[in-house]
Amino acid sequence: MFLGINGSELVVLAILAVVILGPEKLPEYAAQLARLVKELRRMATGAKEQLRDEVGDEIVDMDWRKLDPRQYDPRKIIKEALLDDFQEAVDLAKEPSAVQQRSISPVPVNRLAADEPAPFDYEAT
């Protein structure tokens, strides 16, 4: 039902209400409860209409289940991200012309002569 109350609990609450309030005041309180529920419904409808007026109709079309954090599994997200990267690598391997060719300039290498000692950096030690 509502608020986690099942049928048997509702019956117990009704019996307690009859015992505590008495049969003469119970209709009075039931009418007050009905007015309260109607007022809450009216307020909720008004808030919904006000939200629709301020935000626009895109709020009506929004799928709220997509924003539920309980549906996200970190393992699934990581797996999909890794598979996407792998698929991109496979696609690039199949079609190397899609990769932008960069001109790589070779790094100059200073070769030492056979009898020349390696340089020693005193500041590095």
The first five atom37 places (N, CA, C, CB, O) and aatype in JSON, in Angstrom:
{
  "aatype": [12, 13, 10, 7, 9, 2, 7, 15, 6, 10, 19, 19, 10, 0, 9, 10, 0, 19, 19, 9, 10, 7, 14, 6, 11, 10, 14, 6, 18, 0, 0, 5, 10, 0, 1, 10, 19, 11, 6, 10, 1, 1, 12, 0, 16, 7, 0, 11, 6, 5, 10, 1, 3, 6, 19, 7, 3, 6, 9, 19, 3, 12, 3, 17, 1, 11, 10, 3, 14, 1, 5, 18, 3, 14, 1, 11, 9, 9, 11, 6, 0, 10, 10, 3, 3, 13, 5, 6, 0, 19, 3, 10, 0, 11, 6, 14, 15, 0, 19, 5, 5, 1, 15, 9, 15, 14, 19, 14, 19, 2, 1, 10, 0, 0, 3, 6, 14, 0, 14, 13, 3, 18, 6, 0, 16],
  "atom_mask": [
    [1, 1, 1, 1, 1],
    [1, 1, 1, 1, 1],
    [1, 1, 1, 1, 1],
    [1, 1, 1, 0, 1],
    [1, 1, 1, 1, 1],
    [1, 1, 1, 1, 1],
    [1, 1, 1, 0, 1],
    [1, 1, 1, 1, 1],
    [1, 1, 1, 1, 1],
    [1, 1, 1, 1, 1],
    [1, 1, 1, 1, 1],
    [1, 1, 1, 1, 1],
    [1, 1, 1, 1, 1],
    [1, 1, 1, 1, 1],
    [1, 1, 1, 1, 1],
    [1, 1, 1, 1, 1],
    [1, 1, 1, 1, 1],
    [1, 1, 1, 1, 1],
    [1, 1, 1, 1, 1],
    [1, 1, 1, 1, 1],
    [1, 1, 1, 1, 1],
    [1, 1, 1, 0, 1],
    [1, 1, 1, 1, 1],
    [1, 1, 1, 1, 1],
    [1, 1, 1, 1, 1],
    [1, 1, 1, 1, 1],
    [1, 1, 1, 1, 1],
    [1, 1, 1, 1, 1],
    [1, 1, 1, 1, 1],
    [1, 1, 1, 1, 1],
    [1, 1, 1, 1, 1],
    [1, 1, 1, 1, 1],
    [1, 1, 1, 1, 1],
    [1, 1, 1, 1, 1],
    [1, 1, 1, 1, 1],
    [1, 1, 1, 1, 1],
    [1, 1, 1, 1, 1],
    [1, 1, 1, 1, 1],
    [1, 1, 1, 1, 1],
    [1, 1, 1, 1, 1],
    [1, 1, 1, 1, 1],
    [1, 1, 1, 1, 1],
    [1, 1, 1, 1, 1],
    [1, 1, 1, 1, 1],
    [1, 1, 1, 1, 1],
    [1, 1, 1, 0, 1],
    [1, 1, 1, 1, 1],
    [1, 1, 1, 1, 1],
    [1, 1, 1, 1, 1],
    [1, 1, 1, 1, 1],
    [1, 1, 1, 1, 1],
    [1, 1, 1, 1, 1],
    [1, 1, 1, 1, 1],
    [1, 1, 1, 1, 1],
    [1, 1, 1, 1, 1],
    [1, 1, 1, 0, 1],
    [1, 1, 1, 1, 1],
    [1, 1, 1, 1, 1],
    [1, 1, 1, 1, 1],
    [1, 1, 1, 1, 1],
    [1, 1, 1, 1, 1],
    [1, 1, 1, 1, 1],
    [1, 1, 1, 1, 1],
    [1, 1, 1, 1, 1],
    [1, 1, 1, 1, 1],
    [1, 1, 1, 1, 1],
    [1, 1, 1, 1, 1],
    [1, 1, 1, 1, 1],
    [1, 1, 1, 1, 1],
    [1, 1, 1, 1, 1],
    [1, 1, 1, 1, 1],
    [1, 1, 1, 1, 1],
    [1, 1, 1, 1, 1],
    [1, 1, 1, 1, 1],
    [1, 1, 1, 1, 1],
    [1, 1, 1, 1, 1],
    [1, 1, 1, 1, 1],
    [1, 1, 1, 1, 1],
    [1, 1, 1, 1, 1],
    [1, 1, 1, 1, 1],
    [1, 1, 1, 1, 1],
    [1, 1, 1, 1, 1],
    [1, 1, 1, 1, 1],
    [1, 1, 1, 1, 1],
    [1, 1, 1, 1, 1],
    [1, 1, 1, 1, 1],
    [1, 1, 1, 1, 1],
    [1, 1, 1, 1, 1],
    [1, 1, 1, 1, 1],
    [1, 1, 1, 1, 1],
    [1, 1, 1, 1, 1],
    [1, 1, 1, 1, 1],
    [1, 1, 1, 1, 1],
    [1, 1, 1, 1, 1],
    [1, 1, 1, 1, 1],
    [1, 1, 1, 1, 1],
    [1, 1, 1, 1, 1],
    [1, 1, 1, 1, 1],
    [1, 1, 1, 1, 1],
    [1, 1, 1, 1, 1],
    [1, 1, 1, 1, 1],
    [1, 1, 1, 1, 1],
    [1, 1, 1, 1, 1],
    [1, 1, 1, 1, 1],
    [1, 1, 1, 1, 1],
    [1, 1, 1, 1, 1],
    [1, 1, 1, 1, 1],
    [1, 1, 1, 1, 1],
    [1, 1, 1, 1, 1],
    [1, 1, 1, 1, 1],
    [1, 1, 1, 1, 1],
    [1, 1, 1, 1, 1],
    [1, 1, 1, 1, 1],
    [1, 1, 1, 1, 1],
    [1, 1, 1, 1, 1],
    [1, 1, 1, 1, 1],
    [1, 1, 1, 1, 1],
    [1, 1, 1, 1, 1],
    [1, 1, 1, 1, 1],
    [1, 1, 1, 1, 1],
    [1, 1, 1, 1, 1],
    [1, 1, 1, 1, 1],
    [1, 1, 1, 1, 1],
    [1, 1, 1, 1, 1],
    [1, 1, 1, 1, 1]
  ],
  "atom_positions": [
    [[0.84, -1.19, 0.0], [0.0, 0.0, 0.0], [0.88, 1.24, 0.0], [-0.96, 0.0, 1.22], [1.72, 1.39, -0.89]],
    [[0.73, 2.11, 0.96], [1.48, 3.35, 1.01], [2.29, 3.41, 2.29], [0.55, 4.57, 0.89], [1.85, 2.92, 3.34]],
    [[3.44, 4.01, 2.21], [4.33, 4.21, 3.35], [4.76, 2.91, 4.02], [3.66, 5.1, 4.37], [5.12, 2.93, 5.2]],
    [[4.72, 1.82, 3.32], [5.17, 0.55, 3.88], [4.18, -0.07, 4.85], [0.0, 0.0, 0.0], [4.56, -0.93, 5.65]],
    [[2.92, 0.35, 4.8], [1.9, -0.21, 5.69], [1.12, -1.25, 4.9], [0.94, 0.91, 6.27], [0.57, -0.95, 3.84]],
    [[1.07, -2.48, 5.42], [0.3, -3.5, 4.72], [-1.14, -3.51, 5.25], [0.96, -4.9, 4.89], [-1.49, -2.7, 6.11]],
    [[-1.95, -4.4, 4.75], [-3.38, -4.42, 5.09], [-3.66, -4.69, 6.55], [0.0, 0.0, 0.0], [-4.52, -4.04, 7.14]],
    [[-2.94, -5.64, 7.14], [-3.2, -5.96, 8.55], [-2.81, -4.8, 9.47], [-2.44, -7.24, 8.95], [-3.49, -4.54, 10.46]],
    [[-1.74, -4.12, 9.15], [-1.33, -2.96, 9.96], [-2.35, -1.84, 9.84], [0.05, -2.45, 9.53], [-2.61, -1.13, 10.82]],
    [[-2.93, -1.67, 8.67], [-3.95, -0.64, 8.47], [-5.2, -0.95, 9.29], [-4.3, -0.52, 6.98], [-5.82, -0.05, 9.86]],
    [[-5.57, -2.23, 9.35], [-6.73, -2.63, 10.16], [-6.46, -2.35, 11.63], [-7.06, -4.14, 9.94], [-7.34, -1.85, 12.34]],
    [[-5.26, -2.68, 12.1], [-4.9, -2.42, 13.5], [-4.95, -0.92, 13.79], [-3.5, -2.99, 13.82], [-5.45, -0.52, 14.84]],
    [[-4.43, -0.09, 12.88], [-4.47, 1.35, 13.07], [-5.92, 1.87, 13.09], [-3.68, 2.05, 11.96], [-6.23, 2.77, 13.87]],
    [[-6.79, 1.32, 12.26], [-8.2, 1.73, 12.25], [-8.87, 1.36, 13.56], [-8.94, 1.08, 11.08], [-9.64, 2.16, 14.11]],
    [[-8.59, 0.19, 14.07], [-9.18, -0.23, 15.35], [-8.67, 0.67, 16.47], [-8.84, -1.71, 15.65], [-9.44, 1.07, 17.34]],
    [[-7.37, 0.98, 16.47], [-6.83, 1.89, 17.48], [-7.46, 3.27, 17.38], [-5.3, 2.0, 17.34], [-7.73, 3.91, 18.4]],
    [[-7.69, 3.75, 16.17], [-8.33, 5.05, 15.99], [-9.74, 5.05, 16.57], [-8.37, 5.44, 14.51], [-10.14, 6.02, 17.22]],
    [[-10.5, 3.98, 16.35], [-11.86, 3.88, 16.89], [-11.8, 3.85, 18.41], [-12.58, 2.62, 16.36], [-12.62, 4.5, 19.07]],
    [[-10.86, 3.12, 18.98], [-10.76, 3.0, 20.44], [-10.31, 4.32, 21.05], [-9.78, 1.87, 20.83], [-10.89, 4.77, 22.05]],
    [[-9.31, 4.96, 20.48], [-8.74, 6.18, 21.07], [-9.69, 7.37, 20.87], [-7.36, 6.49, 20.45], [-9.96, 8.1, 21.82]],
    [[-10.19, 7.55, 19.64], [-11.01, 8.72, 19.34], [-12.47, 8.53, 19.75], [-10.94, 9.03, 17.86], [-13.16, 9.5, 20.1]],
    [[-12.92, 7.32, 19.7], [-14.33, 7.08, 20.02], [-15.18, 7.2, 18.78], [0.0, 0.0, 0.0], [-14.82, 7.89, 17.83]],
    [[-16.32, 6.54, 18.78], [-17.18, 6.53, 17.59], [-17.83, 7.89, 17.3], [-18.26, 5.5, 17.75], [-18.24, 8.14, 16.16]],
    [[-17.92, 8.77, 18.28], [-18.58, 10.06, 18.02], [-17.63, 11.06, 17.36], [-19.11, 10.66, 19.33], [-18.09, 11.9, 16.58]],
    [[-16.32, 11.0, 17.63], [-15.37, 11.94, 17.03], [-14.71, 11.4, 15.77], [-14.3, 12.29, 18.04], [-14.09, 12.16, 15.01]],
    [[-14.84, 10.13, 15.54], [-14.17, 9.52, 14.38], [-14.63, 10.12, 13.05], [-14.41, 8.01, 14.37], [-13.77, 10.4, 12.21]],
    [[-15.93, 10.32, 12.79], [-16.33, 10.93, 11.51], [-15.77, 12.34, 11.32], [-17.84, 10.98, 11.41], [-15.44, 12.74, 10.21]],
    [[-15.66, 13.08, 12.41], [-15.08, 14.42, 12.36], [-13.62, 14.37, 11.88], [-15.17, 15.09, 13.75], [-13.23, 15.12, 10.98]],
    [[-12.84, 13.49, 12.49], [-11.43, 13.36, 12.12], [-11.26, 12.76, 10.72], [-10.7, 12.5, 13.15], [-10.31, 13.11, 10.01]],
    [[-12.15, 11.88, 10.34], [-12.09, 11.31, 8.98], [-12.34, 12.41, 7.95], [-13.12, 10.16, 8.81], [-11.69, 12.43, 6.9]],
    [[-13.27, 13.31, 8.22], [-13.55, 14.41, 7.3], [-12.33, 15.35, 7.23], [-14.82, 15.21, 7.75], [-11.98, 15.83, 6.15]],
    [[-11.69, 15.6, 8.36], [-10.49, 16.44, 8.36], [-9.37, 15.79, 7.56], [-10.02, 16.71, 9.8], [-8.65, 16.46, 6.82]],
    [[-9.22, 14.47, 7.72], [-8.2, 13.75, 6.96], [-8.49, 13.82, 5.46], [-8.12, 12.28, 7.42], [-7.58, 13.98, 4.65]],
    [[-9.77, 13.69, 5.09], [-10.14, 13.77, 3.67], [-9.82, 15.16, 3.12], [-11.63, 13.45, 3.48], [-9.31, 15.28, 2.01]],
    [[-10.12, 16.23, 3.9], [-9.79, 17.59, 3.45], [-8.28, 17.76, 3.31], [-10.35, 18.63, 4.44], [-7.82, 18.4, 2.36]],
    [[-7.51, 17.19, 4.24], [-6.05, 17.28, 4.18], [-5.52, 16.59, 2.93], [-5.42, 16.66, 5.45], [-4.64, 17.14, 2.26]],
    [[-6.03, 15.41, 2.61], [-5.58, 14.69, 1.43], [-5.94, 15.46, 0.16], [-6.2, 13.27, 1.39], [-5.13, 15.53, -0.76]],
    [[-7.15, 16.04, 0.1], [-7.54, 16.84, -1.07], [-6.63, 18.06, -1.23], [-9.01, 17.28, -0.95], [-6.23, 18.4, -2.34]],
    [[-6.31, 18.71, -0.1], [-5.44, 19.88, -0.15], [-4.03, 19.51, -0.61], [-5.39, 20.56, 1.23], [-3.42, 20.23, -1.39]],
    [[-3.52, 18.38, -0.13], [-2.19, 17.92, -0.56], [-2.17, 17.6, -2.05], [-1.76, 16.69, 0.25], [-1.21, 17.93, -2.74]],
    [[-3.22, 16.97, -2.54], [-3.31, 16.67, -3.97], [-3.36, 17.96, -4.79], [-4.55, 15.82, -4.27], [-2.7, 18.06, -5.83]],
    [[-4.14, 18.94, -4.33], [-4.24, 20.21, -5.03], [-2.89, 20.91, -5.05], [-5.29, 21.1, -4.38], [-2.5, 21.49, -6.07]],
    [[-2.17, 20.87, -3.93], [-0.85, 21.51, -3.87], [0.14, 20.8, -4.8], [-0.32, 21.5, -2.43], [0.93, 21.46, -5.48]],
    [[0.09, 19.48, -4.83], [1.0, 18.73, -5.71], [0.71, 19.02, -7.18], [0.89, 17.22, -5.43], [1.63, 19.16, -7.98]],
    [[-0.57, 19.1, -7.53], [-0.94, 19.42, -8.91], [-0.5, 20.83, -9.27], [-2.46, 19.27, -9.11], [0.0, 21.07, -10.37]],
    [[-0.68, 21.77, -8.33], [-0.25, 23.15, -8.57], [1.26, 23.25, -8.75], [0.0, 0.0, 0.0], [1.74, 23.98, -9.61]],
    [[2.0, 22.51, -7.92], [3.46, 22.53, -8.04], [3.9, 21.93, -9.37], [4.11, 21.77, -6.87], [4.84, 22.41, -10.0]],
    [[3.23, 20.88, -9.8], [3.57, 20.25, -11.07], [3.3, 21.2, -12.24], [2.78, 18.94, -11.26], [4.1, 21.31, -13.16]],
    [[2.17, 21.89, -12.19], [1.84, 22.85, -13.25], [2.81, 24.03, -13.24], [0.4, 23.35, -13.09], [3.22, 24.5, -14.3]],
    [[3.17, 24.51, -12.05], [4.11, 25.62, -11.96], [5.47, 25.21, -12.51], [4.24, 26.09, -10.5], [6.12, 25.99, -13.21]],
    [[5.91, 24.0, -12.2], [7.18, 23.5, -12.73], [7.13, 23.4, -14.25], [7.51, 22.13, -12.12], [8.09, 23.76, -14.93]],
    [[6.02, 22.92, -14.77], [5.87, 22.8, -16.23], [5.89, 24.19, -16.88], [4.56, 22.06, -16.58], [6.46, 24.36, -17.95]],
    [[5.26, 25.18, -16.24], [5.26, 26.54, -16.78], [6.65, 27.15, -16.77], [4.3, 27.42, -15.99], [7.05, 27.81, -17.73]],
    [[7.41, 26.92, -15.69], [8.73, 27.55, -15.56], [9.8, 26.84, -16.38], [9.14, 27.57, -14.11], [10.65, 27.5, -16.99]],
    [[9.77, 25.52, -16.4], [10.83, 24.77, -17.07], [10.48, 24.53, -18.54], [11.08, 23.44, -16.37], [11.36, 24.55, -19.4]],
    [[9.23, 24.3, -18.81], [8.82, 24.04, -20.18], [8.35, 22.61, -20.35], [0.0, 0.0, 0.0], [8.29, 21.84, -19.39]],
    [[8.01, 22.28, -21.57], [7.47, 20.95, -21.85], [8.53, 19.87, -21.91], [6.71, 20.96, -23.14], [8.2, 18.69, -21.89]],
    [[9.82, 20.25, -21.98], [10.85, 19.21, -22.04], [10.93, 18.42, -20.73], [12.2, 19.83, -22.35], [11.45, 17.31, -20.72]],
    [[10.43, 18.98, -19.64], [10.41, 18.25, -18.37], [9.41, 17.1, -18.43], [10.08, 19.19, -17.2], [9.59, 16.08, -17.77]],
    [[8.36, 17.28, -19.21], [7.34, 16.23, -19.33], [7.89, 15.05, -20.11], [6.06, 16.78, -20.01], [7.59, 13.9, -19.8]],
    [[8.7, 15.34, -21.13], [9.22, 14.29, -22.0], [10.46, 13.61, -21.44], [9.54, 14.86, -23.35], [10.96, 12.65, -22.03]],
    [[10.97, 14.07, -20.31], [12.22, 13.53, -19.76], [11.99, 12.13, -19.19], [12.77, 14.45, -18.66], [11.0, 11.87, -18.51]],
    [[12.92, 11.24, -19.48], [12.86, 9.88, -18.94], [13.63, 9.87, -17.63], [13.45, 8.84, -19.96], [14.86, 9.85, -17.62]],
    [[12.9, 9.89, -16.52], [13.52, 10.0, -15.2], [14.23, 8.71, -14.8], [12.47, 10.36, -14.15], [15.11, 8.74, -13.94]],
    [[13.87, 7.59, -15.4], [14.53, 6.32, -15.06], [15.99, 6.31, -15.49], [13.79, 5.16, -15.7], [16.8, 5.6, -14.89]],
    [[16.33, 7.09, -16.53], [17.73, 7.14, -16.96], [18.6, 7.82, -15.92], [17.84, 7.86, -18.3], [19.81, 7.58, -15.88]],
    [[18.02, 8.66, -15.08], [18.79, 9.4, -14.09], [18.87, 8.67, -12.75], [18.18, 10.76, -13.89], [19.46, 9.19, -11.8]],
    [[18.28, 7.49, -12.67], [18.29, 6.72, -11.42], [19.68, 6.13, -11.21], [17.21, 5.61, -11.44], [20.13, 5.32, -12.02]],
    [[20.37, 6.51, -10.13], [21.73, 6.01, -9.93], [21.81, 4.53, -9.63], [22.39, 6.76, -8.83], [22.88, 3.93, -9.73]],
    [[20.7, 3.92, -9.25], [20.72, 2.49, -8.94], [20.92, 1.63, -10.17], [19.44, 2.09, -8.25], [21.31, 0.47, -10.06]],
    [[20.65, 2.17, -11.36], [20.78, 1.38, -12.58], [22.21, 1.3, -13.08], [19.9, 1.96, -13.65], [22.51, 0.49, -13.95]],
    [[23.1, 2.13, -12.56], [24.47, 2.18, -13.04], [25.33, 1.16, -12.31], [25.05, 3.57, -12.88], [25.4, 1.16, -11.08]],
    [[25.98, 0.32, -13.06], [26.9, -0.66, -12.52], [28.31, -0.24, -12.94], [26.55, -2.12, -13.02], [28.61, -0.21, -14.13]],
    [[29.19, 0.09, -11.98], [30.52, 0.56, -12.35], [31.28, -0.43, -13.22], [31.33, 0.86, -11.11], [32.03, -0.04, -14.12]],
    [[31.08, -1.71, -12.97], [31.78, -2.72, -13.78], [31.34, -2.65, -15.23], [31.52, -4.13, -13.22], [32.16, -2.78, -16.14]],
    [[30.05, -2.44, -15.46], [29.53, -2.35, -16.82], [30.06, -1.09, -17.51], [27.98, -2.35, -16.81], [30.42, -1.14, -18.69]],
    [[30.11, 0.02, -16.79], [30.59, 1.27, -17.38], [32.05, 1.14, -17.79], [30.42, 2.44, -16.38], [32.43, 1.55, -18.88]],
    [[32.87, 0.55, -16.91], [34.29, 0.39, -17.21], [34.47, -0.57, -18.38], [35.06, -0.13, -15.98], [35.29, -0.33, -19.27]],
    [[33.71, -1.65, -18.38], [33.82, -2.63, -19.47], [33.46, -1.99, -20.81], [32.9, -3.83, -19.2], [34.16, -2.2, -21.8]],
    [[32.38, -1.21, -20.84], [31.99, -0.55, -22.09], [33.04, 0.46, -22.53], [30.64, 0.13, -21.92], [33.32, 0.58, -23.73]],
    [[33.62, 1.19, -21.58], [34.65, 2.17, -21.94], [35.88, 1.48, -22.5], [35.03, 3.02, -20.73], [36.46, 1.94, -23.49]],
    [[36.28, 0.38, -21.88], [37.45, -0.35, -22.37], [37.18, -0.97, -23.73], [37.86, -1.43, -21.38], [38.06, -0.97, -24.6]],
    [[35.99, -1.51, -23.92], [35.67, -2.11, -25.22], [35.58, -1.05, -26.31], [34.35, -2.88, -25.14], [35.94, -1.31, -27.46]],
    [[35.11, 0.16, -25.96], [35.07, 1.23, -26.95], [36.47, 1.6, -27.4], [34.36, 2.47, -26.38], [36.73, 1.76, -28.6]],
    [[37.4, 1.73, -26.43], [38.79, 2.04, -26.78], [39.4, 0.93, -27.63], [39.62, 2.26, -25.52], [40.12, 1.2, -28.58]],
    [[39.11, -0.33, -27.27], [39.63, -1.46, -28.03], [39.07, -1.45, -29.45], [39.29, -2.78, -27.32], [39.79, -1.71, -30.41]],
    [[37.78, -1.15, -29.57], [37.16, -1.13, -30.9], [37.76, -0.02, -31.75], [35.64, -0.95, -30.78], [37.95, -0.2, -32.95]],
    [[38.05, 1.14, -31.14], [38.7, 2.22, -31.88], [40.08, 1.8, -32.36], [38.8, 3.48, -31.01], [40.47, 2.11, -33.48]],
    [[40.82, 1.09, -31.51], [42.16, 0.64, -31.89], [42.07, -0.37, -33.03], [42.88, 0.01, -30.68], [42.9, -0.34, -33.95]],
    [[41.1, -1.25, -32.99], [40.92, -2.23, -34.06], [40.56, -1.52, -35.36], [39.84, -3.27, -33.69], [41.07, -1.86, -36.42]],
    [[39.68, -0.53, -35.27], [39.3, 0.22, -36.47], [40.49, 0.96, -37.06], [38.17, 1.21, -36.15], [40.66, 1.01, -38.28]],
    [[41.33, 1.54, -36.2], [42.51, 2.24, -36.69], [43.52, 1.28, -37.3], [43.16, 3.03, -35.56], [44.21, 1.62, -38.27]],
    [[43.62, 0.08, -36.74], [44.55, -0.91, -37.29], [44.1, -1.38, -38.66], [44.7, -2.1, -36.33], [44.92, -1.68, -39.53]],
    [[42.79, -1.45, -38.86], [42.27, -1.88, -40.15], [42.44, -0.8, -41.2], [40.81, -2.27, -40.02], [42.65, -1.1, -42.38]],
    [[42.35, 0.45, -40.79], [42.4, 1.56, -41.74], [43.46, 2.57, -41.26], [41.0, 2.23, -41.88], [43.12, 3.55, -40.61]],
    [[44.72, 2.33, -41.6], [45.77, 3.23, -41.1], [45.73, 4.61, -41.74], [47.12, 2.61, -41.33], [46.34, 5.55, -41.21]],
    [[45.04, 4.76, -42.85], [44.99, 6.08, -43.47], [44.16, 7.06, -42.65], [44.43, 5.98, -44.88], [44.25, 8.27, -42.85]],
    [[43.35, 6.53, -41.74], [42.53, 7.4, -40.9], [43.36, 8.1, -39.83], [41.41, 6.6, -40.25], [42.98, 9.15, -39.32]],
    [[44.49, 7.51, -39.5], [45.36, 8.11, -38.5], [46.13, 9.24, -39.17], [46.34, 7.06, -37.89], [46.67, 9.08, -40.26]],
    [[46.17, 10.37, -38.52], [46.91, 11.49, -39.08], [48.4, 11.19, -38.97], [46.55, 12.83, -38.35], [48.93, 10.92, -37.9]],
    [[49.04, 11.24, -40.12], [50.48, 10.98, -40.14], [51.2, 12.24, -39.69], [50.95, 10.54, -41.56], [50.99, 13.31, -40.26]],
    [[52.02, 12.11, -38.69], [52.78, 13.25, -38.19], [54.22, 13.08, -38.62], [52.66, 13.37, -36.64], [54.77, 11.98, -38.63]],
    [[54.81, 14.18, -38.96], [56.23, 14.11, -39.29], [57.02, 14.13, -37.98], [56.67, 15.28, -40.24], [57.0, 15.12, -37.24]],
    [[57.68, 13.07, -37.73], [58.44, 12.94, -36.5], [59.91, 13.21, -36.82], [58.26, 11.53, -35.85], [60.53, 12.51, -37.62]],
    [[60.43, 14.23, -36.2], [61.84, 14.53, -36.44], [62.68, 13.68, -35.5], [62.14, 16.06, -36.24], [62.37, 13.57, -34.31]],
    [[63.73, 13.07, -36.03], [64.56, 12.23, -35.17], [65.3, 13.07, -34.13], [65.56, 11.42, -36.01], [65.74, 14.19, -34.4]],
    [[65.41, 12.5, -32.95], [66.12, 13.17, -31.86], [67.61, 12.99, -32.1], [65.69, 12.61, -30.46], [68.08, 11.87, -32.29]],
    [[68.37, 14.09, -32.08], [69.81, 13.93, -32.31], [70.46, 13.16, -31.17], [70.48, 15.31, -32.48], [70.23, 13.45, -29.99]],
    [[71.27, 12.22, -31.53], [71.97, 11.4, -30.54], [73.46, 11.71, -30.64], [71.69, 9.86, -30.76], [74.06, 11.59, -31.71]],
    [[74.04, 12.1, -29.54], [75.47, 12.37, -29.5], [76.2, 11.1, -29.1], [75.81, 13.55, -28.52], [76.12, 10.66, -27.95]],
    [[76.88, 10.53, -30.02], [77.62, 9.29, -29.75], [79.0, 9.65, -29.19], [77.76, 8.42, -31.04], [79.64, 10.62, -29.61]],
    [[79.43, 8.85, -28.25], [80.76, 9.05, -27.66], [81.79, 8.27, -28.47], [80.78, 8.61, -26.17], [81.52, 7.23, -29.07]],
    [[82.93, 8.8, -28.45], [84.03, 8.08, -29.09], [84.39, 6.88, -28.22], [85.28, 9.01, -29.31], [84.01, 6.82, -27.05]],
    [[85.11, 5.94, -28.78], [85.44, 4.7, -28.08], [86.26, 4.96, -26.82], [86.2, 3.77, -29.0], [86.08, 4.26, -25.82]],
    [[87.16, 5.94, -26.82], [88.01, 6.17, -25.64], [87.5, 7.32, -24.77], [89.43, 6.46, -26.09], [88.16, 7.67, -23.79]],
    [[86.32, 7.91, -25.1], [85.8, 9.05, -24.34], [84.95, 8.56, -23.17], [84.97, 9.97, -25.26], [84.09, 7.71, -23.36]],
    [[85.18, 9.09, -21.94], [84.37, 8.65, -20.79], [82.97, 9.28, -20.85], [85.07, 9.04, -19.45], [82.78, 10.33, -21.46]],
    [[82.02, 8.64, -20.23], [80.66, 9.16, -20.18], [80.61, 10.39, -19.3], [79.67, 8.08, -19.66], [81.34, 10.46, -18.3]],
    [[79.8, 11.35, -19.63], [79.74, 12.56, -18.81], [79.12, 12.25, -17.44], [78.92, 13.67, -19.53], [78.28, 11.36, -17.32]],
    [[79.56, 12.99, -16.44], [79.08, 12.78, -15.08], [78.45, 14.08, -14.6], [80.23, 12.32, -14.13], [79.06, 15.14, -14.7]],
    [[77.27, 14.0, -14.1], [76.53, 15.17, -13.65], [76.66, 15.27, -12.14], [75.03, 15.11, -14.09], [76.1, 14.43, -11.43]],
    [[77.38, 16.25, -11.64], [77.61, 16.41, -10.21], [76.35, 16.92, -9.49], [78.78, 17.38, -9.97], [76.18, 16.67, -8.3]],
    [[75.49, 17.61, -10.19], [74.29, 18.14, -9.56], [73.21, 17.08, -9.4], [73.75, 19.3, -10.38], [72.3, 17.27, -8.6]],
    [[73.3, 15.98, -10.13], [72.29, 14.96, -10.08], [72.48, 14.02, -8.89], [72.28, 14.19, -11.36], [71.55, 13.29, -8.53]],
    [[73.65, 14.03, -8.3], [73.87, 13.09, -7.21], [73.77, 13.73, -5.87], [75.19, 12.45, -7.35], [73.93, 13.06, -4.85]]
  ]
}
